[in-house]
């Protein structure tokens, strides 16, 4: 008997990607239900070769649903995830609503799969922030080998991280520039076309942005609370794919060649690191791919035991939808979820 799976936020960028990945990876679902707000009711979305009509979340009964993958924003998740969990349906949530809750595991399957067992406290599992997900996939095997002390990261985050509105704004502004129309900023604080913006999410009291704070908090919860991280998160005029320039300081010596070999064997990682023109991955090439790509691996001579890395991944996939489906697969592999008996 297969599972009944609900996808909440099915009309958004990540929700559509979740539906595609569930089908691509052959998740054993007998029934998949697409859910969204009332205004999206009746909208059609694709699930493989099939077309699903979107149903309204606010009148859906989860009592016979086994799994809910949620990508509808923090406010919706705060309200609905506990309700869904109380009906015996496991929620895998892509928002920031539950990431920092001590009773909710924050999981990247390649990094901390054992944490998934903690879902029973609230029936909720959190997906990390997109920039964190790809970073910890690259750092975990290196941490195991040489123990990370400190990370300095600059992110180059695509507009799809801001949803469909962000992608539309880049497209519209780019077109406006070419035809000499006025360029209007709506979703972003400044023009994004042919520009970069060192500001993602709201500002905190210490001058960092919440996106930067998320990376600090999440790497400690997922990887190691002793790791120190400082970051600058930047929005760039790229449609899909987040890139990160990462400087890592280790407790133990590790060479670039050792790191390269470790990462080649690590789950979820793909090393493309030739010291020649084009011998590295850009975000354009990562779009539609599952891997976290690592390039430009080199030693940092300014600190003891330091390395520099270039880390790139499709933020809609590993940064969101793929990671959520991998969590569902992990529950299945470990026997932590069973199909409910369907009512005749």
C-alpha positions in Angstrom: 0.0 0.0 0.0 1.4 3.4 -1.0 1.2 6.7 0.8 -1.2 9.7 0.6 0.8 12.8 0.2 -0.3 16.4 0.4 1.7 19.3 -1.1 0.8 22.7 0.5 1.7 25.7 -1.6 1.5 23.7 -4.7 1.2 26.7 -7.0 4.4 28.3 -5.9 7.9 27.8 -7.3 8.9 25.3 -4.6 5.6 23.6 -4.5 5.7 22.9 -8.2 9.2 21.6 -7.8 8.1 19.3 -4.9 5.5 17.8 -7.1 8.0 17.3 -9.9 10.6 15.7 -7.7 8.1 13.4 -5.9 7.3 12.0 -9.3 10.9 12.0 -10.7 12.2 10.0 -7.7 9.3 7.6 -7.7 8.1 8.2 -4.1 5.6 5.5 -3.4 2.4 7.6 -3.3 -0.9 6.1 -4.2 -2.4 9.6 -4.1 -1.0 13.1 -4.3 -3.1 16.1 -3.3 -2.2 19.7 -4.4 -3.3 22.3 -1.8 -3.1 26.1 -1.7 -5.1 29.1 -0.7 -8.8 29.6 -1.7 -7.8 32.0 -4.5 -5.8 29.2 -6.2 -8.6 26.6 -5.9 -9.1 25.0 -9.3 -5.7 25.9 -10.7 -4.1 23.1 -12.5 -0.5 21.9 -11.6 1.6 19.0 -13.1 2.5 15.8 -11.3 4.5 13.9 -13.8 2.2 13.2 -16.8 -0.8 13.9 -14.7 -2.6 17.2 -14.0 -3.9 17.9 -10.5 -6.6 20.4 -9.6 -5.6 22.5 -6.6 -7.8 22.2 -3.6 -8.2 24.7 -0.8 -6.1 24.1 2.3 -8.6 25.6 4.8 -11.2 22.9 4.3 -9.0 19.9 3.8 -9.1 17.0 6.2 -5.6 15.5 6.9 -6.8 12.6 9.0 -6.2 10.0 6.2 -3.1 11.7 4.8 0.3 10.3 5.7 2.7 13.1 4.7 2.4 16.8 4.1 5.2 18.7 2.4 4.6 22.4 3.1 6.0 25.4 1.2 3.4 28.1 1.9 5.3 30.6 4.1 6.0 30.9 7.8 2.6 32.4 8.9 0.7 29.6 7.2 3.0 27.0 8.6 2.8 28.4 12.1 -1.0 28.1 12.0 -1.4 24.8 10.1 1.6 22.5 10.8 0.5 21.8 14.4 -3.1 21.2 13.4 -1.9 18.8 10.6 0.5 17.1 13.0 -2.2 16.5 15.5 -4.2 14.6 12.8 -1.4 12.1 12.6 0.1 13.5 9.4 3.9 14.2 9.4 4.7 17.7 8.2 8.0 18.5 6.3 8.0 22.3 6.4 10.1 24.5 4.1 9.5 27.8 5.9 11.6 29.3 8.7 8.7 28.8 11.2 10.0 25.7 13.0 13.7 25.6 12.2 14.7 27.0 15.6 12.2 25.1 17.7 14.0 22.6 20.1 11.3 20.1 19.6 11.5 20.1 15.8 14.4 18.4 14.0 16.2 20.5 11.3 17.4 17.9 8.8 19.7 17.7 5.8 19.8 13.9 5.0 23.4 13.8 3.9 24.5 15.6 7.0 22.4 14.7 10.1 20.0 11.9 9.2 19.8 10.6 12.8 18.0 13.8 13.8 14.9 12.9 11.8 13.8 10.5 14.6 12.9 13.6 16.8 9.9 14.4 14.7 7.6 12.5 17.0 7.4 15.3 19.5 5.3 17.6 17.2 5.0 15.5 13.9 7.0 18.3 12.2 10.4 18.3 10.5 12.0 21.5 9.3 13.9 22.1 6.1 16.8 24.5 6.4 17.3 27.8 4.6 18.3 27.3 1.0 21.8 28.9 1.5 22.4 26.7 4.6 21.4 23.4 2.9 24.0 23.5 0.2 26.7 24.8 2.6 26.4 22.1 5.1 26.4 19.4 2.4 29.8 20.6 1.4 31.1 21.3 5.0 30.0 18.1 6.7 32.6 15.7 5.2 35.4 18.3 5.7 34.3 18.8 9.4 34.4 15.0 9.9 38.0 15.0 8.6 39.6 18.1 10.1 37.1 19.7 12.5 35.9 23.2 11.4 36.5 26.1 13.7 35.3 29.1 11.7 33.5 29.8 8.4 33.4 33.1 6.5 30.8 33.0 3.6 29.6 35.4 1.0 26.4 34.2 -0.8 25.3 35.1 -4.3 21.6 34.2 -4.2 19.3 34.0 -7.2 16.0 35.9 -7.4 14.0 32.6 -7.3 14.8 32.6 -3.6 12.3 35.4 -3.3 9.6 33.4 -5.1 7.9 34.0 -8.4 7.6 37.7 -7.7 11.4 38.0 -7.5 11.8 36.1 -10.9 9.1 38.3 -12.5 10.8 41.5 -11.3 14.2 40.5 -12.7 12.6 39.7 -16.1 10.5 42.9 -16.2 13.3 45.1 -15.1 15.7 43.6 -17.6 13.2 44.1 -20.4 12.6 47.6 -19.3 16.3 48.4 -19.4 16.6 47.2 -23.0 13.6 49.1 -24.3 14.4 52.2 -22.2 11.3 52.0 -20.1 11.2 53.1 -16.4 12.6 50.5 -14.1 10.5 49.9 -11.0 11.6 48.1 -7.8 8.7 46.3 -6.0 9.9 43.1 -4.5 13.5 44.2 -3.9 14.8 47.3 -2.1 16.8 48.4 -5.2 16.9 47.6 -8.9 18.0 43.9 -9.3 18.6 44.0 -13.1 22.3 44.4 -13.8 22.9 45.0 -10.1 23.6 43.2 -6.9 21.9 43.9 -3.5 23.7 43.1 -0.2 20.4 42.7 1.6 18.2 39.6 2.0 15.4 39.6 4.6 15.1 42.2 7.4 17.9 43.9 9.3 18.8 42.8 12.8 20.0 45.0 15.7 23.6 44.1 15.2 23.5 45.2 11.5 23.3 41.7 10.0 20.3 40.6 8.1 18.0 37.8 9.1 19.2 35.7 6.2 22.7 35.9 7.6 21.5 35.1 11.1 19.7 32.1 9.8 22.9 30.6 8.4 24.6 31.1 11.8 21.8 29.5 13.8 21.2 26.7 11.4 24.8 25.5 10.9 25.0 25.2 14.7 21.8 23.2 14.9 22.6 20.9 11.9 26.4 20.5 12.0 28.0 21.6 15.3 27.2 24.3 17.9 30.9 25.1 18.3 31.3 26.3 14.7 31.6 30.1 14.3 30.2 31.5 11.1 30.0 35.0 9.7 28.3 35.8 6.4 27.2 38.4 3.9 24.1 37.4 1.8 23.7 39.1 -1.5 20.9 39.0 -4.1 22.2 38.7 -7.6 20.5 38.9 -11.1 20.4 35.2 -11.6 17.1 33.3 -12.0 18.0 29.9 -10.4 21.0 28.8 -8.5 22.7 30.0 -5.3 26.5 30.4 -5.2 28.7 30.8 -2.2 32.3 31.8 -1.7 33.4 30.0 1.4 36.5 30.4 3.6 37.0 27.6 6.2 39.4 27.5 9.1 40.1 24.0 10.6 41.5 22.7 13.8 43.6 20.0 12.0 45.7 20.4 8.8 44.0 19.6 5.6 45.3 20.2 2.0 43.3 21.2 -1.0 44.0 17.8 -2.6 42.8 16.0 0.6 39.7 18.1 0.6 39.1 17.4 -3.1 39.3 13.6 -2.6 37.0 13.7 0.5 34.4 15.8 -1.3 34.5 13.5 -4.4 33.4 10.6 -2.1 30.8 12.6 -0.1 27.1 12.1 -0.6 25.3 14.9 -2.5 28.6 16.5 -3.6 30.0 16.8 -7.1 33.5 18.2 -7.5 34.2 20.1 -10.7 37.6 21.7 -10.1 39.9 22.1 -13.0 42.4 25.0 -12.8 41.6 26.2 -16.3 39.1 28.4 -18.2 35.6 27.1 -17.4 36.8 24.4 -15.1 34.3 25.2 -12.4 30.5 25.3 -12.0 28.3 28.4 -12.3 24.7 28.7 -11.1 23.4 28.5 -14.7 24.8 24.9 -15.0 23.4 23.9 -11.6 19.8 24.7 -12.5 17.7 21.5 -12.7 20.4 19.4 -11.0 20.3 17.7 -7.6 24.0 17.9 -6.7 25.8 20.5 -4.6 28.8 21.4 -6.8 32.1 22.3 -5.3 34.8 24.2 -7.3 37.9 26.4 -6.8 39.2 24.3 -3.9 42.4 25.9 -2.7 44.5 26.5 0.4 44.3 29.9 2.2 47.8 30.9 3.1 46.6 33.7 5.4 45.4 31.4 8.2 46.6 28.1 9.7 44.7 25.2 8.2 42.5 27.3 5.9 40.7 26.4 2.7 38.6 28.4 0.1 35.7 26.8 -1.7 33.1 27.8 -4.4 29.8 26.0 -3.7 26.9 26.1 -6.1 23.4 24.5 -6.1 19.9 24.8 -7.5 18.1 26.6 -4.6 14.7 25.3 -5.6 15.9 21.7 -5.5 18.6 21.0 -2.9 17.8 24.3 -1.2 14.1 23.4 -0.8 12.1 20.8 -2.7 14.6 18.1 -3.1 15.7 18.2 0.5 12.1 17.9 1.6 11.6 14.8 -0.6 14.9 13.3 0.6 13.6 13.7 4.2 10.4 11.9 3.2 12.6 9.1 1.7 14.6 9.0 4.9 11.5 8.4 7.0 10.6 5.6 4.7 14.0 4.0 4.7 14.1 4.0 8.5 10.6 2.7 8.9 9.4 5.8 10.7 6.3 6.2 8.6 3.7 3.7 7.6 0.6 4.2 5.4 -2.6 4.7 7.3 -5.3 2.2 6.8 -7.6 3.8 4.2 -11.2 4.1 5.1 -13.3 2.2 2.5 
